[in-house]
């Protein structure tokens, strides 16, 4: 049974159907009721088809991933600056997977459906009790992400939580150090204003949603994982220097 389920999850046809359904339902909230601004969209056209990792800050469980899937589809159809009319959903770009918490993707039928869009389910690295504490990264999760990079683009959220400015996970830096992918920093804004924490319920209309794709990072893969992670957190603007009220943030070059 598990092999049968795995074959379904990896089926390009199934992914296309899921993309079409989720894309059709989500497009109005992203680009009609609200307005999605995409910066750096033209940079995606020159990327290789595999071993590319998008590292992003995280504001909702699903909305940013869905928005990026829209953008990747639009780029595959030759669009350069915005989504426009979503005819790309007729034949969506599916060589994308995203890292997500296992318990989140198994909560209900909707999250299980979205998992078929390309979820790489990993064990939760944050445990909420009296305070948030860190757990180790399961080696099997690292292997799953590494294998996925061999064929796809991967979207990952180094912080593993929607809480801003928390430390990133060394596991992301470890994979980057050993797989040596093209690393694209992504900064998202406005999603936690427009949507609920899951990113599925609309809270506010007319919100400007923003996704910025930066230039590929120039990484010295001989550096320590700590240094690589530090550079990633700076690139996605989630390090301490970017915290509101930080003097360092105010003095950063524009």
C-alpha positions as CSV (number, residue, x, y, z in Angstrom):
1,X,0.0,0.0,0.0
2,X,2.8,2.4,0.9
3,X,4.5,1.9,-2.5
4,X,1.1,2.6,-4.2
5,X,0.6,5.8,-2.3
6,X,4.2,6.8,-3.1
7,X,3.7,6.3,-6.8
8,X,0.5,8.4,-6.7
9,X,2.4,11.2,-4.9
10,X,5.2,11.1,-7.4
11,X,2.9,11.0,-10.4
12,X,3.2,14.1,-12.6
13,X,-0.3,13.7,-13.8
14,X,-1.7,13.7,-10.3
15,X,0.4,16.8,-9.4
16,X,-0.9,18.6,-12.5
17,X,-4.5,17.9,-11.4
18,X,-3.8,19.1,-7.9
19,X,-2.1,22.2,-9.1
20,X,-5.0,23.0,-11.4
21,X,-7.5,22.6,-8.6
22,X,-5.6,24.5,-5.9
23,X,-4.4,27.1,-8.4
24,X,-8.0,27.8,-9.6
25,X,-9.3,28.2,-6.0
26,X,-6.4,30.3,-4.8
27,X,-5.9,32.7,-7.7
28,X,-8.7,35.2,-6.7
29,X,-7.3,35.6,-3.2
30,X,-3.8,36.1,-4.4
31,X,-4.2,38.3,-7.4
32,X,-7.8,39.7,-7.6
33,X,-9.1,40.3,-4.1
34,X,-5.5,41.1,-3.1
35,X,-2.7,42.0,-5.4
36,X,0.5,40.0,-5.7
37,X,3.6,41.9,-6.5
38,X,6.5,39.7,-7.7
39,X,10.0,41.1,-7.7
40,X,12.9,39.3,-9.5
41,X,10.6,37.0,-11.4
42,X,12.8,37.3,-14.5
43,X,15.7,35.8,-12.7
44,X,13.9,32.4,-12.5
45,X,14.0,31.8,-16.3
46,X,17.8,31.1,-16.3
47,X,17.8,28.6,-13.4
48,X,18.6,25.0,-14.0
49,X,15.7,22.5,-13.7
50,X,17.1,20.7,-10.7
51,X,19.3,21.3,-7.6
52,X,17.8,24.7,-6.9
53,X,16.7,25.5,-3.4
54,X,14.5,28.5,-2.5
55,X,15.0,29.5,1.1
56,X,12.3,31.8,2.4
57,X,10.8,33.4,5.5
58,X,7.5,31.9,6.5
59,X,4.2,33.8,7.4
60,X,1.5,31.1,6.8
61,X,1.4,27.4,6.4
62,X,0.4,27.2,2.8
63,X,-0.2,30.6,1.1
64,X,3.4,31.5,0.2
65,X,4.0,28.0,-1.2
66,X,0.8,28.2,-3.3
67,X,1.9,31.7,-4.5
68,X,5.3,30.4,-5.5
69,X,3.7,27.5,-7.4
70,X,1.7,30.1,-9.3
71,X,4.8,32.1,-10.1
72,X,6.8,29.1,-11.3
73,X,4.0,28.1,-13.6
74,X,3.7,31.6,-15.0
75,X,7.5,31.7,-15.6
76,X,7.3,28.4,-17.4
77,X,4.8,30.0,-19.8
78,X,7.1,32.9,-20.5
79,X,5.7,35.5,-18.1
80,X,8.3,37.9,-16.7
81,X,6.7,40.3,-14.2
82,X,3.3,39.2,-13.0
83,X,0.9,36.3,-13.0
84,X,-1.6,37.8,-15.4
85,X,-4.4,35.6,-16.7
86,X,-3.7,32.1,-15.2
87,X,-3.8,30.0,-18.4
88,X,-0.6,28.5,-17.1
89,X,-2.8,26.3,-14.9
90,X,-3.8,24.4,-18.0
91,X,-0.4,22.8,-18.0
92,X,1.3,23.8,-14.7
93,X,5.0,23.5,-13.9
94,X,5.3,20.6,-11.5
95,X,9.0,20.0,-11.0
96,X,8.8,21.6,-7.6
97,X,8.6,20.2,-4.1
98,X,8.3,21.9,-0.7
99,X,9.5,21.0,2.8
100,X,6.6,20.8,5.3
101,X,6.0,19.5,8.8
102,X,4.5,16.0,8.7
103,X,1.8,16.6,11.3
104,X,0.7,19.7,9.5
105,X,0.2,17.8,6.2
106,X,-1.8,15.0,7.8
107,X,-4.3,17.2,9.8
108,X,-7.2,17.2,7.4
109,X,-8.3,16.3,3.9
110,X,-7.3,19.6,2.5
111,X,-3.8,19.4,3.8
112,X,-3.6,15.8,2.5
113,X,-4.7,17.0,-0.9
114,X,-2.1,19.7,-0.9
115,X,0.6,17.2,0.1
116,X,0.0,15.6,-3.3
117,X,1.3,18.9,-4.9
118,X,4.9,17.9,-3.9
119,X,5.3,17.9,-0.1
120,X,8.5,16.6,1.4
121,X,7.2,15.8,4.9
122,X,9.7,16.1,7.7
123,X,9.3,15.6,11.4
124,X,8.6,18.7,13.4
125,X,11.7,20.5,14.6
126,X,9.9,22.9,17.0
127,X,8.1,21.6,20.1
128,X,5.7,24.0,21.8
129,X,5.2,23.5,25.5
130,X,6.1,26.2,28.1
131,X,8.5,27.5,25.5
132,X,9.7,26.5,22.0
133,X,12.6,24.1,22.1
134,X,14.7,22.5,19.4
135,X,14.8,18.9,18.3
136,X,17.4,17.3,16.1
137,X,16.9,16.9,12.4
138,X,16.1,13.3,11.5
139,X,18.8,12.0,9.0
140,X,16.1,10.4,6.9
141,X,14.5,13.8,6.4
142,X,17.9,15.1,5.2
143,X,18.1,12.2,2.7
144,X,14.6,12.9,1.4
145,X,15.4,16.5,0.7
146,X,18.8,15.7,-0.9
147,X,17.2,13.1,-3.3
148,X,14.4,15.6,-4.2
149,X,17.0,18.2,-5.2
150,X,18.4,15.8,-7.8
151,X,15.3,16.2,-9.9
152,X,13.4,19.3,-8.7
153,X,13.4,22.8,-7.3
154,X,12.9,22.8,-3.6
155,X,11.1,25.4,-1.4
156,X,12.1,25.4,2.2
157,X,11.6,27.6,5.2
158,X,14.8,27.5,7.4
159,X,13.0,28.8,10.5
160,X,10.4,26.0,10.4
161,X,7.8,28.3,12.0
162,X,5.7,31.3,11.1
163,X,7.0,33.2,14.0
164,X,9.3,35.9,12.6
165,X,13.0,36.4,13.6
166,X,13.4,33.0,15.3
167,X,16.8,31.2,14.6
168,X,17.1,29.1,11.5
169,X,17.7,25.3,11.4
170,X,21.2,24.0,10.9
171,X,19.7,21.2,8.8
172,X,19.0,23.5,5.9
173,X,22.6,24.7,6.0
174,X,23.9,21.1,6.3
175,X,22.0,20.1,3.1
176,X,23.2,23.2,1.2
177,X,26.8,22.5,2.3
178,X,26.8,18.9,1.0
179,X,24.4,19.2,-2.0
180,X,25.8,22.5,-3.2
181,X,22.5,23.7,-4.8
182,X,21.8,27.0,-6.4
183,X,20.3,28.9,-3.4
184,X,17.7,31.6,-4.1
185,X,16.7,33.7,-1.1
186,X,13.1,34.7,-1.0
187,X,11.4,37.4,1.1
188,X,7.6,37.3,1.5
189,X,5.5,40.1,2.9
190,X,1.8,40.7,3.6
191,X,0.6,37.1,3.7
192,X,0.0,37.1,7.5
193,X,-2.1,40.2,7.1
194,X,-4.3,38.9,4.2
195,X,-4.7,35.3,5.4
196,X,-5.1,33.3,8.6
197,X,-2.2,31.2,10.0
198,X,-2.9,28.3,7.6
199,X,-3.0,30.7,4.7
200,X,-6.4,29.3,3.5
201,X,-8.9,31.8,5.0
202,X,-9.0,35.3,3.7
203,X,-8.9,37.9,6.6
204,X,-8.3,41.2,4.8
205,X,-9.1,42.4,1.3
206,X,-6.9,44.7,-0.8
207,X,-3.6,43.7,0.8
208,X,-0.4,44.1,-1.1
209,X,1.3,40.7,-1.2
210,X,4.9,40.7,-2.1
211,X,7.4,38.0,-3.0
212,X,10.9,39.0,-3.8
213,X,13.4,36.6,-5.5
214,X,16.9,37.7,-4.8
215,X,20.0,36.8,-6.8
216,X,21.6,33.4,-6.2
217,X,23.7,33.4,-3.1
218,X,27.5,33.2,-3.5
219,X,28.3,30.5,-1.0
220,X,31.6,29.1,0.0
221,X,30.6,25.5,0.7
222,X,33.8,24.9,2.7
223,X,32.4,27.3,5.4
224,X,30.8,25.9,8.6
225,X,27.1,25.2,8.6
226,X,26.8,27.9,11.2
227,X,28.3,30.5,8.9
228,X,26.1,29.3,5.9
229,X,23.0,29.5,8.1
230,X,24.0,33.0,9.3
231,X,24.3,34.2,5.7
232,X,20.9,32.6,4.8
233,X,19.1,34.3,7.6
234,X,20.6,37.7,6.5
235,X,19.5,37.0,2.9
236,X,15.9,36.2,3.9
237,X,15.9,39.2,6.2
238,X,15.2,37.3,9.4
239,X,18.4,37.9,11.3
240,X,18.5,40.1,14.4
241,X,19.7,43.1,12.3
242,X,16.4,43.1,10.5
243,X,14.2,43.2,13.6
244,X,12.0,46.3,13.9
245,X,13.8,48.9,16.0
246,X,17.3,47.5,15.3
247,X,19.8,50.2,14.6
248,X,21.6,47.8,12.3
249,X,18.4,47.5,10.2
250,X,18.1,51.3,9.9
251,X,21.7,51.5,8.7
252,X,21.5,48.8,6.0
253,X,22.1,49.9,2.4
254,X,18.9,50.2,0.4
